[in-house]
Amino acid sequence: MDKREQLIDIATKLFSERGYENTPLSVVCETANVSKGLISHHFKSKDGLLREIFQKTTEMIVEINAVDKQNKTPNEQLVELLESFFSQLESDRMFFQFSLNTMLQPRTREVLKDLISERATFILKSVTSIFSKLDKANANVLSYMFIAELDGIAINYLAGDIDFPLLEMKQHLLEKYRN
């Protein structure tokens, strides 16, 4: 892994654990064993580093939403999307924690305003394209509800409840959207 990717990985981990505001650039540099000059060279600033990480996490969301729309029914597409979401939630908690932290902090929301808007638009369009085949008249509201369900599950799962019924919730949603 090159230094640029190493910086992205380390900063993602630190921003996820501590929050962007509570992670000085000096801690990122110390942990990565690099100078601040290297961060400036690759990202210009701490905000630039944050934007790069957010763009990489958006690429992961695009992958989660990459369902086969040609050869599958809308319900099969929703099931595939759910399978991908839950798999990613379980395997990459840090990704979801980073996204949650950055979306809820006023300072990071301002730095990422355009990227957050692009991500939200992509997700909504992707989900709406599926729901429009199931219920064209209510596709928009159904899409918002579907996204809210997944957001709520992710937030509650990340809150750290040891007994969070993630598998049961996944099964319930799969049953709900298979029909």
C-alpha positions as protocol buffer text, in pm:
chain_id: "A"
residue {
  index: 1
  type: MET
  ca { x: 0 y: 0 z: 0 }
}
residue {
  index: 2
  type: ASP
  ca { x: 142 y: 338 z: -92 }
}
residue {
  index: 3
  type: LYS
  ca { x: 163 y: 629 z: 155 }
}
residue {
  index: 4
  type: ARG
  ca { x: -142 y: 804 z: 8 }
}
residue {
  index: 5
  type: GLU
  ca { x: -364 y: 499 z: 60 }
}
residue {
  index: 6
  type: GLN
  ca { x: -209 y: 442 z: 403 }
}
residue {
  index: 7
  type: LEU
  ca { x: -298 y: 800 z: 500 }
}
residue {
  index: 8
  type: ILE
  ca { x: -655 y: 751 z: 380 }
}
residue {
  index: 9
  type: ASP
  ca { x: -691 y: 427 z: 577 }
}
residue {
  index: 10
  type: ILE
  ca { x: -540 y: 567 z: 897 }
}
residue {
  index: 11
  type: ALA
  ca { x: -736 y: 893 z: 879 }
}
residue {
  index: 12
  type: THR
  ca { x: -1060 y: 702 z: 812 }
}
residue {
  index: 13
  type: LYS
  ca { x: -1000 y: 489 z: 1119 }
}
residue {
  index: 14
  type: LEU
  ca { x: -911 y: 786 z: 1339 }
}
residue {
  index: 15
  type: PHE
  ca { x: -1197 y: 1005 z: 1212 }
}
residue {
  index: 16
  type: SER
  ca { x: -1437 y: 713 z: 1267 }
}
residue {
  index: 17
  type: GLU
  ca { x: -1321 y: 648 z: 1622 }
}
residue {
  index: 18
  type: ARG
  ca { x: -1259 y: 1004 z: 1743 }
}
residue {
  index: 19
  type: GLY
  ca { x: -1453 y: 1220 z: 1502 }
}
residue {
  index: 20
  type: TYR
  ca { x: -1306 y: 1464 z: 1254 }
}
residue {
  index: 21
  type: GLU
  ca { x: -1308 y: 1760 z: 1492 }
}
residue {
  index: 22
  type: ASN
  ca { x: -1132 y: 1564 z: 1766 }
}
residue {
  index: 23
  type: THR
  ca { x: -854 y: 1428 z: 1546 }
}
residue {
  index: 24
  type: PRO
  ca { x: -568 y: 1672 z: 1494 }
}
residue {
  index: 25
  type: LEU
  ca { x: -372 y: 1634 z: 1173 }
}
residue {
  index: 26
  type: SER
  ca { x: -63 y: 1579 z: 1388 }
}
residue {
  index: 27
  type: VAL
  ca { x: -218 y: 1255 z: 1522 }
}
residue {
  index: 28
  type: VAL
  ca { x: -285 y: 1134 z: 1168 }
}
residue {
  index: 29
  type: CYS
  ca { x: 76 y: 1214 z: 1073 }
}
residue {
  index: 30
  type: GLU
  ca { x: 218 y: 1050 z: 1383 }
}
residue {
  index: 31
  type: THR
  ca { x: 9 y: 735 z: 1339 }
}
residue {
  index: 32
  type: ALA
  ca { x: 102 y: 711 z: 970 }
}
residue {
  index: 33
  type: ASN
  ca { x: 463 y: 807 z: 1041 }
}
residue {
  index: 34
  type: VAL
  ca { x: 459 y: 1085 z: 780 }
}
residue {
  index: 35
  type: SER
  ca { x: 511 y: 1460 z: 778 }
}
residue {
  index: 36
  type: LYS
  ca { x: 236 y: 1718 z: 749 }
}
residue {
  index: 37
  type: GLY
  ca { x: 400 y: 1814 z: 421 }
}
residue {
  index: 38
  type: LEU
  ca { x: 306 y: 1479 z: 272 }
}
residue {
  index: 39
  type: ILE
  ca { x: -58 y: 1535 z: 363 }
}
residue {
  index: 40
  type: SER
  ca { x: -40 y: 1881 z: 208 }
}
residue {
  index: 41
  type: HIS
  ca { x: 118 y: 1731 z: -103 }
}
residue {
  index: 42
  type: HIS
  ca { x: -155 y: 1469 z: -150 }
}
residue {
  index: 43
  type: PHE
  ca { x: -463 y: 1642 z: -9 }
}
residue {
  index: 44
  type: LYS
  ca { x: -380 y: 2012 z: 38 }
}
residue {
  index: 45
  type: SER
  ca { x: -539 y: 2018 z: 386 }
}
residue {
  index: 46
  type: LYS
  ca { x: -723 y: 1821 z: 652 }
}
residue {
  index: 47
  type: ASP
  ca { x: -1049 y: 1917 z: 477 }
}
residue {
  index: 48
  type: GLY
  ca { x: -906 y: 1783 z: 151 }
}
residue {
  index: 49
  type: LEU
  ca { x: -824 y: 1455 z: 323 }
}
residue {
  index: 50
  type: LEU
  ca { x: -1178 y: 1439 z: 461 }
}
residue {
  index: 51
  type: ARG
  ca { x: -1326 y: 1499 z: 116 }
}
residue {
  index: 52
  type: GLU
  ca { x: -1107 y: 1225 z: -34 }
}
residue {
  index: 53
  type: ILE
  ca { x: -1220 y: 977 z: 233 }
}
residue {
  index: 54
  type: PHE
  ca { x: -1584 y: 1071 z: 182 }
}
residue {
  index: 55
  type: GLN
  ca { x: -1549 y: 1019 z: -193 }
}
residue {
  index: 56
  type: LYS
  ca { x: -1400 y: 674 z: -132 }
}
residue {
  index: 57
  type: THR
  ca { x: -1687 y: 583 z: 100 }
}
residue {
  index: 58
  type: THR
  ca { x: -1930 y: 702 z: -166 }
}
residue {
  index: 59
  type: GLU
  ca { x: -1764 y: 462 z: -410 }
}
residue {
  index: 60
  type: MET
  ca { x: -1846 y: 184 z: -162 }
}
residue {
  index: 61
  type: ILE
  ca { x: -2208 y: 296 z: -159 }
}
residue {
  index: 62
  type: VAL
  ca { x: -2215 y: 288 z: -537 }
}
residue {
  index: 63
  type: GLU
  ca { x: -2091 y: -73 z: -518 }
}
residue {
  index: 64
  type: ILE
  ca { x: -2361 y: -160 z: -263 }
}
residue {
  index: 65
  type: ASN
  ca { x: -2622 y: -14 z: -500 }
}
residue {
  index: 66
  type: ALA
  ca { x: -2485 y: -193 z: -807 }
}
residue {
  index: 67
  type: VAL
  ca { x: -2765 y: -441 z: -858 }
}
residue {
  index: 68
  type: ASP
  ca { x: -2847 y: -626 z: -1177 }
}
residue {
  index: 69
  type: LYS
  ca { x: -3144 y: -428 z: -1304 }
}
residue {
  index: 70
  type: GLN
  ca { x: -3165 y: -598 z: -1642 }
}
residue {
  index: 71
  type: ASN
  ca { x: -3216 y: -959 z: -1539 }
}
residue {
  index: 72
  type: LYS
  ca { x: -3394 y: -926 z: -1205 }
}
residue {
  index: 73
  type: THR
  ca { x: -3738 y: -828 z: -1091 }
}
residue {
  index: 74
  type: PRO
  ca { x: -3769 y: -517 z: -873 }
}
residue {
  index: 75
  type: ASN
  ca { x: -3817 y: -736 z: -564 }
}
residue {
  index: 76
  type: GLU
  ca { x: -3507 y: -937 z: -651 }
}
residue {
  index: 77
  type: GLN
  ca { x: -3318 y: -609 z: -692 }
}
residue {
  index: 78
  type: LEU
  ca { x: -3431 y: -494 z: -346 }
}
residue {
  index: 79
  type: VAL
  ca { x: -3325 y: -827 z: -195 }
}
residue {
  index: 80
  type: GLU
  ca { x: -2985 y: -800 z: -363 }
}
residue {
  index: 81
  type: LEU
  ca { x: -2949 y: -444 z: -235 }
}
residue {
  index: 82
  type: LEU
  ca { x: -3040 y: -554 z: 118 }
}
residue {
  index: 83
  type: GLU
  ca { x: -2798 y: -846 z: 108 }
}
residue {
  index: 84
  type: SER
  ca { x: -2520 y: -613 z: -3 }
}
residue {
  index: 85
  type: PHE
  ca { x: -2607 y: -351 z: 261 }
}
residue {
  index: 86
  type: PHE
  ca { x: -2610 y: -597 z: 551 }
}
residue {
  index: 87
  type: SER
  ca { x: -2296 y: -769 z: 432 }
}
residue {
  index: 88
  type: GLN
  ca { x: -2114 y: -435 z: 415 }
}
residue {
  index: 89
  type: LEU
  ca { x: -2255 y: -323 z: 751 }
}
residue {
  index: 90
  type: GLU
  ca { x: -2118 y: -634 z: 918 }
}
residue {
  index: 91
  type: SER
  ca { x: -1783 y: -639 z: 742 }
}
residue {
  index: 92
  type: ASP
  ca { x: -1692 y: -270 z: 742 }
}
residue {
  index: 93
  type: ARG
  ca { x: -1826 y: -106 z: 1055 }
}
residue {
  index: 94
  type: MET
  ca { x: -1562 y: 167 z: 1027 }
}
residue {
  index: 95
  type: PHE
  ca { x: -1701 y: 280 z: 692 }
}
residue {
  index: 96
  type: PHE
  ca { x: -2048 y: 327 z: 836 }
}
residue {
  index: 97
  type: GLN
  ca { x: -1913 y: 490 z: 1154 }
}
residue {
  index: 98
  type: PHE
  ca { x: -1713 y: 736 z: 944 }
}
residue {
  index: 99
  type: SER
  ca { x: -2019 y: 823 z: 735 }
}
residue {
  index: 100
  type: LEU
  ca { x: -2236 y: 869 z: 1040 }
}
residue {
  index: 101
  type: ASN
  ca { x: -1978 y: 1086 z: 1219 }
}
residue {
  index: 102
  type: THR
  ca { x: -1922 y: 1311 z: 920 }
}
residue {
  index: 103
  type: MET
  ca { x: -2289 y: 1348 z: 834 }
}
residue {
  index: 104
  type: LEU
  ca { x: -2387 y: 1450 z: 1188 }
}
residue {
  index: 105
  type: GLN
  ca { x: -2114 y: 1700 z: 1271 }
}
residue {
  index: 106
  type: PRO
  ca { x: -2198 y: 2056 z: 1160 }
}
residue {
  index: 107
  type: ARG
  ca { x: -1839 y: 2139 z: 1056 }
}
residue {
  index: 108
  type: THR
  ca { x: -1796 y: 1830 z: 841 }
}
residue {
  index: 109
  type: ARG
  ca { x: -2143 y: 1869 z: 691 }
}
residue {
  index: 110
  type: GLU
  ca { x: -2035 y: 2212 z: 571 }
}
residue {
  index: 111
  type: VAL
  ca { x: -1704 y: 2086 z: 426 }
}
residue {
  index: 112
  type: LEU
  ca { x: -1882 y: 1797 z: 253 }
}
residue {
  index: 113
  type: LYS
  ca { x: -2209 y: 1970 z: 163 }
}
residue {
  index: 114
  type: ASP
  ca { x: -2176 y: 1915 z: -213 }
}
residue {
  index: 115
  type: LEU
  ca { x: -2054 y: 1556 z: -178 }
}
residue {
  index: 116
  type: ILE
  ca { x: -2329 y: 1469 z: 71 }
}
residue {
  index: 117
  type: SER
  ca { x: -2586 y: 1610 z: -171 }
}
residue {
  index: 118
  type: GLU
  ca { x: -2440 y: 1408 z: -461 }
}
residue {
  index: 119
  type: ARG
  ca { x: -2441 y: 1090 z: -252 }
}
residue {
  index: 120
  type: ALA
  ca { x: -2798 y: 1142 z: -130 }
}
residue {
  index: 121
  type: THR
  ca { x: -2917 y: 1212 z: -485 }
}
residue {
  index: 122
  type: PHE
  ca { x: -2746 y: 899 z: -617 }
}
residue {
  index: 123
  type: ILE
  ca { x: -2894 y: 677 z: -345 }
}
residue {
  index: 124
  type: LEU
  ca { x: -3243 y: 820 z: -387 }
}
residue {
  index: 125
  type: LYS
  ca { x: -3237 y: 786 z: -766 }
}
residue {
  index: 126
  type: SER
  ca { x: -3104 y: 432 z: -744 }
}
residue {
  index: 127
  type: VAL
  ca { x: -3370 y: 318 z: -499 }
}
residue {
  index: 128
  type: THR
  ca { x: -3649 y: 515 z: -668 }
}
residue {
  index: 129
  type: SER
  ca { x: -3571 y: 347 z: -1000 }
}
residue {
  index: 130
  type: ILE
  ca { x: -3652 y: 14 z: -834 }
}
residue {
  index: 131
  type: PHE
  ca { x: -3964 y: 128 z: -645 }
}
residue {
  index: 132
  type: SER
  ca { x: -4103 y: 303 z: -954 }
}
residue {
  index: 133
  type: LYS
  ca { x: -4143 y: -42 z: -1109 }
}
residue {
  index: 134
  type: LEU
  ca { x: -4338 y: -164 z: -806 }
}
residue {
  index: 135
  type: ASP
  ca { x: -4557 y: 137 z: -731 }
}
residue {
  index: 136
  type: LYS
  ca { x: -4498 y: 435 z: -959 }
}
residue {
  index: 137
  type: ALA
  ca { x: -4741 y: 663 z: -772 }
}
residue {
  index: 138
  type: ASN
  ca { x: -4567 y: 609 z: -438 }
}
residue {
  index: 139
  type: ALA
  ca { x: -4211 y: 540 z: -553 }
}
residue {
  index: 140
  type: ASN
  ca { x: -4064 y: 854 z: -398 }
}
residue {
  index: 141
  type: VAL
  ca { x: -4211 y: 805 z: -50 }
}
residue {
  index: 142
  type: LEU
  ca { x: -4139 y: 431 z: -56 }
}
residue {
  index: 143
  type: SER
  ca { x: -3778 y: 507 z: -148 }
}
residue {
  index: 144
  type: TYR
  ca { x: -3739 y: 753 z: 138 }
}
residue {
  index: 145
  type: MET
  ca { x: -3892 y: 500 z: 378 }
}
residue {
  index: 146
  type: PHE
  ca { x: -3660 y: 221 z: 256 }
}
residue {
  index: 147
  type: ILE
  ca { x: -3354 y: 445 z: 295 }
}
residue {
  index: 148
  type: ALA
  ca { x: -3473 y: 558 z: 640 }
}
residue {
  index: 149
  type: GLU
  ca { x: -3513 y: 194 z: 747 }
}
residue {
  index: 150
  type: LEU
  ca { x: -3157 y: 114 z: 647 }
}
residue {
  index: 151
  type: ASP
  ca { x: -3019 y: 435 z: 801 }
}
residue {
  index: 152
  type: GLY
  ca { x: -3202 y: 362 z: 1126 }
}
residue {
  index: 153
  type: ILE
  ca { x: -3070 y: 8 z: 1138 }
}
residue {
  index: 154
  type: ALA
  ca { x: -2714 y: 127 z: 1075 }
}
residue {
  index: 155
  type: ILE
  ca { x: -2736 y: 399 z: 1341 }
}
residue {
  index: 156
  type: ASN
  ca { x: -2875 y: 164 z: 1604 }
}
residue {
  index: 157
  type: TYR
  ca { x: -2626 y: -109 z: 1517 }
}
residue {
  index: 158
  type: LEU
  ca { x: -2338 y: 137 z: 1544 }
}
residue {
  index: 159
  type: ALA
  ca { x: -2466 y: 265 z: 1878 }
}
residue {
  index: 160
  type: GLY
  ca { x: -2302 y: -42 z: 2023 }
}
residue {
  index: 161
  type: ASP
  ca { x: -2592 y: -242 z: 2160 }
}
residue {
  index: 162
  type: ILE
  ca { x: -2435 y: -584 z: 2208 }
}
residue {
  index: 163
  type: ASP
  ca { x: -2769 y: -760 z: 2165 }
}
residue {
  index: 164
  type: PHE
  ca { x: -2872 y: -569 z: 1853 }
}
residue {
  index: 165
  type: PRO
  ca { x: -3076 y: -815 z: 1642 }
}
residue {
  index: 166
  type: LEU
  ca { x: -2903 y: -740 z: 1311 }
}
residue {
  index: 167
  type: LEU
  ca { x: -2958 y: -1083 z: 1160 }
}
residue {
  index: 168
  type: GLU
  ca { x: -3324 y: -1086 z: 1260 }
}
residue {
  index: 169
  type: MET
  ca { x: -3376 y: -740 z: 1113 }
}
residue {
  index: 170
  type: LYS
  ca { x: -3209 y: -848 z: 791 }
}
residue {
  index: 171
  type: GLN
  ca { x: -3435 y: -1154 z: 769 }
}
residue {
  index: 172
  type: HIS
  ca { x: -3745 y: -944 z: 837 }
}
residue {
  index: 173
  type: LEU
  ca { x: -3658 y: -694 z: 565 }
}
residue {
  index: 174
  type: LEU
  ca { x: -3571 y: -970 z: 320 }
}
residue {
  index: 175
  type: GLU
  ca { x: -3911 y: -1129 z: 378 }
}
residue {
  index: 176
  type: LYS
  ca { x: -4084 y: -792 z: 349 }
}
residue {
  index: 177
  type: TYR
  ca { x: -3926 y: -707 z: 14 }
}
residue {
  index: 178
  type: ARG
  ca { x: -3923 y: -1054 z: -143 }
}
residue {
  index: 179
  type: ASN
  ca { x: -4297 y: -1027 z: -198 }
}
